[in-house]
Amino acid sequence: MKKLLTLSFVPRCTDLGLLVLRLTLGLAMFWLHGLGKLKGFSQMSGQFPSVFGLGSSTSLVLAIIGEMVLPALIVVGLFTRFAALGATITMAVAYFVIHGGALSGQSSGEMAFLYMVGFGALIFSGAGRHSLDAKLGNG
């Protein structure tokens, strides 16, 4: 029973877990959020929420960087900790500023919160062995 509860029969592989985390978060953010913003840039640029007085277009460009460029770096594991920091900041702005820190209700920021925590974990862990950072010795 203890083997079942502790899953001791499943080998531990932190690097594989980090790869799964990077691929899942990065690809989901890229395909489900960033790509739509890039494709709809001309329609969205005038109505996108202006964050910190930067203007709609600038805020949208920053969101696209945070939801496409940085997640792409995370997926391949290149400059992962830096990219994760930028993606975490993007999601923190989405969660706290756009969604008002709400985890439920009509304006729920639940997804932004989950992405924020996941990307935040990568700041501390790094990309792991299965990454370009490891191949290039970026640690």
N, C-alpha and C positions, 0 to 999 in steps of 0.2 A: 504494500500500500504506500509506503514512504517513497519508493521509486516512482510511483505514479504521480504522487503529489509534488515531488520535487523535479520531475522530468529528468532524473539523473541518467536515464538511458539515451537522452538526446545530447549529442556532443555540443559543447559550448564553442561558439565562434563569434566573438565580438566584431571582427572585421566583416563577416558576412552580414551580421545585423546592421552595421553601419552602411553597408552597400544597399541593403534593402530600404533602409530609412532614406538615404540620399535619393535613390531612384524613385521611390514612391512620392516623397514630398516634392522633389524637383520636377518630375514629369507631370504630376497632377497640377502643380502651380503653373507650369509652362502651358500645358494644353488646355486646362479648364478655365484659366483666368487671364494669363498674359496674352495668349494668342487672340482671344476675342477683343481685347483692348487694342492690340496692334491693328487687327483687321478693321475695326470700327473707329479708328483714330479720328478720321475727319468728321464723323457724326458725333463722337463723344467729346471732342476737344472743347467745344463751346459750353457743354453742360456738365463736364466732370467737376466734382467738388474741388474747389480751390483750397489747398491745405496751407496753413501758415502764411496766407497772403501771397502765395507764389503764382497764382493765376491758374486757370483751368488747364491750359495746354501744358504748362510746365509740370503741374501736379500729375497729369496723365503720363507724360514722358517719364517722370520718376517712378510712377507705378509700373510702367512697362519694363523699365530697367529692373525693378525689384521683383517683377513677376515673370520675366523672360530671360534676361541676360544673366542675372545672378543665379536663378535656378538651373540654367544650362551649365554654369560653372560647377554648381553643386553636383549635378548628375555625373559629370565626368571626373569630379573630384579634383578640380584645379583651383587653387587659392580658396579652398573650401571654407576655412574659418572666416576669412574676410567676406566672402560671398554670403555666408550664413549670417554674419552680422548685418549686412545690408538688407537681406531678406527679412530678418527678424525686425529690423527697424520699420521696414515697409508694412509688415503685418501688425506691428504695434500701433502705427498710425491708423491703419484700417480699423483695428479693434477699438482703440481708445478714442480716436477722434471721429471717425466716420460712424461707427456703431455705438459710440457712447459707453463702451465697456460692458455692453449687455451680452449675456450668454444665452438668453432666451427671449422670447417675445417676437414682435413684428420686425424689429430692426436688429435681430440677433447677429452678433459677431462671432458666433461659435466657431465657424471655420477659420476665420482670421486668427482667433485665439489658438486653435490647434496647430495651425501652421507656425504661428509665432513661437510656441513652445517647442515644436519639433526642430525648427531652424535654430532656435536658441540652444538646444542640446548639441547641435553640430558645432557651435562656437567652441564649446568646451571639449568635445571629443575629437574633433578633426574628422578627416575623411576615412581614415582606416587604411589598411594595407592594399585594398583593391581600388586604387585611385591614381590619378596622375600626380598628385602631391607626393605620394609614397614613391612613385617611380622617379620623380625629379629630386627627391630628398627634401621636399618642402616641409616635412613634419606635420 
